[in-house]
Amino acid sequence: MRRVLKTPVLGQLVVAAVFGLVLEAITQAKIVSPLTIPKPSAALASLWAEITDGTLGAALATTFYEIFVAFLIASFLGVSLGYVLWRFQTVGRAAESLLAAVFSTPTVLLFPIVLVLFGRSPAVPITMAVLVGVIPITINVRAGLSNVKGTFLKLGRSLNFTDFQVFSKLLLPAAGPMIFSGLKLGLIYTMIGVTAMEFLVEIGGLGRKISSSYTTFDSPAMYSYLLMVLVIAIVLVEVVNRAEARIK
């Protein structure tokens, strides 16, 4: 068992399996209502049925596409804005408190406006996800670059680096931990934004499926879709972790 747990993925699978078995025993004993928490075996059976008829694949592809596009846009805007706010310190100090204030407000309340602008289309969850994901990236990029020592900039000037070379070869590796922390936060909020909008407006993939199964009291299907959202989150966070490792 100790050798298995030395491998993170295997250890996580063991924990998930043990948790599933315990939950199966609790639900089999009817300690909790099946409408609240269904049997894991029933959720897996529902998941398999969705896979075989192709329903899950379409919903999964839609949600993954929306998260991927929203995260790319939020990352590009966040890194660019963070760099600009770091480069122009006066503007950055003035915008810092404003960004924090906007980040603390419930931007989800803006979705009726976005719905009017774009209609019932994938642009709605993508736009809302960008709005909630770009701010933590911007804040962390600016903070990470601000913590880089001035000797890195002097080194870049002595080597006649362009601004892009200074950023990519010196600033990015030095501020990498802070920047990637912002990217991970942005990814989390992006996923929340996409699935929340799909759920609220019933547009798109997994969020819409969760909403429909919730309203019809189909708990096994609802939990199977929630499991797929979790899988997407694990995959995308792992991609960001691997990108961070390559930068280091």
C-alpha positions as CSV (number, residue, x, y, z in Angstrom):
1,M,0.0,0.0,0.0
2,R,2.8,2.4,0.8
3,R,4.4,1.9,-2.6
4,V,1.0,2.6,-4.3
5,L,0.6,5.8,-2.3
6,K,4.0,7.0,-3.4
7,T,2.5,7.6,-6.8
8,P,0.2,10.7,-6.6
9,V,-2.3,9.5,-9.2
10,L,-2.6,6.0,-7.8
11,G,-2.9,7.4,-4.3
12,Q,-5.7,9.7,-5.5
13,L,-7.5,6.8,-7.2
14,V,-7.2,4.7,-4.0
15,V,-8.7,7.6,-1.9
16,A,-11.5,8.0,-4.5
17,A,-12.2,4.3,-4.5
18,V,-12.4,4.1,-0.7
19,F,-14.6,7.2,-0.5
20,G,-16.9,5.7,-3.1
21,L,-17.2,2.4,-1.2
22,V,-18.0,4.2,2.0
23,L,-20.6,6.3,0.3
24,E,-22.1,3.2,-1.4
25,A,-22.4,1.5,2.0
26,I,-24.1,4.6,3.5
27,T,-26.6,4.9,0.7
28,Q,-27.3,1.2,0.6
29,A,-28.1,1.4,4.3
30,K,-30.5,4.3,3.5
31,I,-28.9,6.6,6.1
32,V,-29.4,9.4,3.6
33,S,-32.2,10.0,1.1
34,P,-31.4,8.8,-2.4
35,L,-32.8,12.1,-3.7
36,T,-30.0,13.9,-1.8
37,I,-27.1,11.5,-2.4
38,P,-27.7,8.6,-4.9
39,K,-25.8,5.4,-4.8
40,P,-22.4,5.8,-6.5
41,S,-23.2,2.6,-8.5
42,A,-26.4,4.2,-9.8
43,A,-24.5,7.4,-10.7
44,L,-21.8,5.3,-12.6
45,A,-24.6,3.4,-14.4
46,S,-26.2,6.6,-15.5
47,L,-22.8,7.9,-16.6
48,W,-22.2,4.8,-18.7
49,A,-25.7,5.1,-20.3
50,E,-24.9,8.7,-21.2
51,I,-21.5,7.7,-22.7
52,T,-23.0,4.9,-24.8
53,D,-25.7,7.0,-26.3
54,G,-23.4,9.9,-27.1
55,T,-25.2,12.5,-24.9
56,L,-22.3,12.9,-22.5
57,G,-19.7,13.3,-25.3
58,A,-21.6,16.2,-26.8
59,A,-22.1,18.0,-23.5
60,L,-18.6,17.4,-22.4
61,A,-17.1,18.7,-25.6
62,T,-19.3,21.9,-25.4
63,T,-18.3,22.7,-21.8
64,F,-14.6,21.9,-22.4
65,Y,-14.6,24.1,-25.5
66,E,-16.2,27.0,-23.6
67,I,-13.8,26.7,-20.7
68,F,-10.8,26.4,-23.0
69,V,-11.7,29.5,-25.1
70,A,-12.6,31.6,-22.0
71,F,-9.4,30.6,-20.2
72,L,-7.3,31.5,-23.2
73,I,-8.9,34.9,-23.5
74,A,-8.7,35.5,-19.8
75,S,-5.1,34.5,-19.7
76,F,-4.1,36.7,-22.6
77,L,-6.0,39.7,-21.2
78,G,-4.8,39.1,-17.7
79,V,-1.1,38.7,-18.5
80,S,-1.2,41.7,-20.8
81,L,-3.1,43.9,-18.3
82,G,-0.9,42.8,-15.5
83,Y,2.3,43.6,-17.5
84,V,0.9,47.1,-18.4
85,L,0.0,47.8,-14.8
86,W,3.4,46.7,-13.7
87,R,5.2,48.7,-16.4
88,F,3.3,51.9,-15.5
89,Q,3.5,51.9,-11.8
90,T,1.3,55.0,-11.2
91,V,-1.6,53.5,-13.2
92,G,-1.0,50.1,-11.5
93,R,-1.3,51.6,-8.0
94,A,-4.4,53.4,-8.9
95,A,-6.0,50.3,-10.5
96,E,-5.1,47.9,-7.7
97,S,-7.8,48.8,-5.3
98,L,-10.3,49.1,-8.2
99,L,-9.5,45.6,-9.4
100,A,-9.9,44.2,-5.9
101,A,-13.3,46.0,-5.5
102,V,-14.5,44.6,-8.8
103,F,-13.3,41.1,-8.0
104,S,-15.2,41.2,-4.7
105,T,-18.5,42.1,-6.4
106,P,-20.9,39.4,-7.7
107,T,-20.2,39.8,-11.4
108,V,-22.7,37.0,-12.1
109,L,-25.4,39.7,-11.8
110,L,-24.2,41.0,-15.1
111,F,-25.4,38.0,-17.0
112,P,-28.8,39.5,-18.0
113,I,-26.9,42.2,-19.8
114,V,-24.6,39.7,-21.5
115,L,-27.6,37.6,-22.4
116,V,-29.3,40.6,-24.1
117,L,-26.0,41.4,-26.0
118,F,-25.3,37.9,-27.3
119,G,-28.6,36.0,-27.0
120,R,-28.7,32.3,-26.1
121,S,-25.4,31.4,-27.5
122,P,-22.0,30.0,-26.2
123,A,-20.8,33.6,-26.1
124,V,-22.7,34.1,-22.9
125,P,-20.9,31.6,-20.6
126,I,-17.6,32.4,-22.3
127,T,-18.0,36.2,-21.7
128,M,-19.1,35.7,-18.1
129,A,-16.2,33.3,-17.5
130,V,-13.7,35.8,-18.9
131,L,-15.1,38.6,-16.7
132,V,-14.6,36.5,-13.5
133,G,-11.3,34.9,-14.6
134,V,-9.3,37.8,-15.9
135,I,-9.1,39.8,-12.6
136,P,-7.1,37.3,-10.4
137,I,-4.7,36.7,-13.3
138,T,-4.2,40.4,-13.7
139,I,-3.6,41.0,-10.0
140,N,-1.2,38.1,-9.6
141,V,0.8,39.0,-12.7
142,R,1.3,42.6,-11.5
143,A,2.2,41.4,-8.0
144,G,4.6,38.8,-9.3
145,L,6.4,41.2,-11.6
146,S,6.6,43.8,-8.9
147,N,8.5,41.4,-6.7
148,V,11.2,40.7,-9.3
149,K,14.5,42.3,-8.3
150,G,15.8,45.2,-10.4
151,T,19.0,43.3,-11.2
152,F,17.1,41.2,-13.7
153,L,16.1,44.3,-15.6
154,K,19.7,45.6,-15.5
155,L,20.9,42.3,-16.9
156,G,18.4,42.4,-19.7
157,R,19.5,45.9,-20.7
158,S,23.2,44.9,-20.6
159,L,22.4,42.1,-23.0
160,N,20.4,44.4,-25.3
161,F,17.3,42.3,-24.8
162,T,14.0,43.6,-26.3
163,D,11.0,44.1,-24.0
164,F,9.6,40.7,-25.1
165,Q,12.9,39.0,-24.4
166,V,13.2,40.6,-21.0
167,F,9.7,39.4,-20.2
168,S,10.0,35.9,-21.6
169,K,13.5,35.0,-20.5
170,L,13.9,36.9,-17.3
171,L,10.7,38.2,-15.8
172,L,8.5,35.3,-16.5
173,P,10.7,32.6,-14.9
174,A,11.4,34.9,-11.9
175,A,7.7,35.7,-11.4
176,G,6.6,32.3,-12.5
177,P,5.2,31.0,-9.2
178,M,3.0,34.1,-8.6
179,I,1.9,34.2,-12.2
180,F,0.9,30.6,-12.3
181,S,-0.9,30.9,-9.0
182,G,-3.0,33.6,-10.8
183,L,-3.5,31.4,-13.8
184,K,-4.8,28.6,-11.6
185,L,-7.1,30.9,-9.8
186,G,-8.3,32.3,-13.2
187,L,-8.9,28.7,-14.4
188,I,-10.9,27.9,-11.4
189,Y,-13.1,31.0,-11.7
190,T,-13.4,30.4,-15.5
191,M,-14.7,26.9,-14.9
192,I,-17.1,28.2,-12.3
193,G,-18.3,31.0,-14.6
194,V,-18.9,28.6,-17.5
195,T,-20.8,25.9,-15.6
196,A,-22.7,28.5,-13.6
197,M,-24.0,30.3,-16.7
198,E,-24.8,26.9,-18.4
199,F,-26.8,26.0,-15.3
200,L,-28.6,29.4,-14.8
201,V,-29.4,30.1,-18.5
202,E,-29.6,26.4,-19.6
203,I,-27.1,27.1,-22.4
204,G,-24.4,24.7,-23.5
205,G,-23.2,21.4,-22.1
206,L,-22.7,19.9,-18.6
207,G,-24.2,22.9,-16.7
208,R,-27.4,22.6,-18.7
209,K,-27.5,18.8,-18.1
210,I,-27.0,19.4,-14.4
211,S,-29.9,21.9,-14.4
212,S,-32.2,19.6,-16.3
213,S,-31.5,16.6,-14.2
214,Y,-31.9,18.7,-11.1
215,T,-35.3,19.9,-12.1
216,T,-36.5,16.3,-12.9
217,F,-35.0,14.9,-9.6
218,D,-32.7,12.6,-11.5
219,S,-30.0,12.6,-8.9
220,P,-27.8,9.8,-10.4
221,A,-27.6,11.7,-13.7
222,M,-26.9,15.0,-11.9
223,Y,-24.0,13.5,-9.9
224,S,-22.6,11.9,-13.0
225,Y,-22.4,15.3,-14.7
226,L,-20.9,16.8,-11.7
227,L,-18.3,14.1,-11.8
228,M,-17.5,15.1,-15.4
229,V,-17.0,18.7,-14.4
230,L,-14.6,17.5,-11.7
231,V,-12.7,15.5,-14.4
232,I,-12.4,18.6,-16.6
233,A,-11.1,20.6,-13.7
234,I,-8.5,18.0,-12.8
235,V,-7.3,17.7,-16.4
236,L,-7.0,21.5,-17.0
237,V,-5.2,22.1,-13.6
238,E,-2.8,19.4,-14.4
239,V,-2.1,21.0,-17.8
240,V,-1.3,24.3,-16.1
241,N,0.9,22.5,-13.5
242,R,2.9,20.9,-16.3
243,A,3.3,24.2,-18.1
244,E,4.6,25.7,-14.9
245,A,7.1,22.9,-14.5
246,R,8.4,23.5,-18.0
247,I,8.9,27.2,-17.3
248,K,10.9,26.4,-14.2
